[in-house]
Amino acid sequence: MIVGAESASAPLVITSHGSRNGMNDRRGPHDALIGAVVVAVIGLAVGILYAKDRHAARAVDSTGYLVTARFNRADGVGIGSDVRVSGVSVGKVVDQTLGVDFRAALTMRVASAIQLTADTDAVIHTDGLLGAKYIELRPGGDQTLLKPGGEIVLTQDALVIEELMDMIIQQAKTKRGYADKPLPTITN
């Protein structure tokens, strides 16, 4: 035993109430109460946001008319995706099925105030570089209006970024004369 070691550190004394060294520690119940309040507030906030989104989705779903468009590729577009005209949201995608021709059939609910022409085209766009996909409707110059339940015939599929990069690389190889050959390396 080392002389003076006992005086260097005071012995730990635990009282019957669980406090150390005779100090009264009442933070336990207080911290638990604050934690419970924080969890309750977060839960309430999430519930309000969820209810708001469901209400907004029902408001769009209950008004307007349905139109359908068929795409070869509808990557990234699903039920609830935005439908826009000139960048302004005018509806939502309400159904997505695979047709017998193996094309994606998207049913959209468009606000009744929006009158689409029969030659309207539907294009799948991305909101920014890595944002969500949406359907952009571009009305044409036809005088005939698209009827509720009608089909938009002119469509443009989603652009997949990997395919775009592959196309750029292939064009660069062709331009430099390496279309069917491996790229040169330092050892070649």
Steps between C-alpha positions, in 0.01 A plus 500: 500500500628845413512751780281802438291334225192508717520875544552562123152386408197513722314173535171476305201496731158412359202587715169318509349745247767431238679834527878499504714638777199631687397744220134505414454409128145575384574537129380148410123564516543851359700374200246224435216755500684728255577201276135393499389854408754517213385163363135609525568828314690319223221246469240776479700685232536184289128428541404851387728481194363158408139616537573811292652291218207257505252790492684663208508169312125450557428856382678431170346153469142617555497771232599509138489239227704192408729463198736215415841493334712198404878504532768247402688596819348673799805477728459705817136592442242347729165560663501848649758643258431855384336584168597846374421740219766768442658406835178553699349201679157418354451145624643171619560149371222288654562158343785309338458170316687288249310459176478188286753662268744522797476878506441696821149648504479800732163644595509865604239717666517850352326804650168568328601861426779373268378435146743269318496480122482167315861539382642553851823314561623357832870502588664354808741756650725513804468787747862618493800274454412242766144600592170317477349411165176656381288509186502819296196546276550721196175596327522531124318725253204274422153649548354169616512448877603176668194342658495368858625141495688568176851390417803717431662332201819705467736402783871522574657253742711565805865569431723267699825674596709182457381459142574866426856462631550183293376681188744791561791257545410310182480823299840609633650160406355523150629854453853393597494180292472251788144384435570124492847503654613523859626837614879531492690468824849603600630146430360490142 
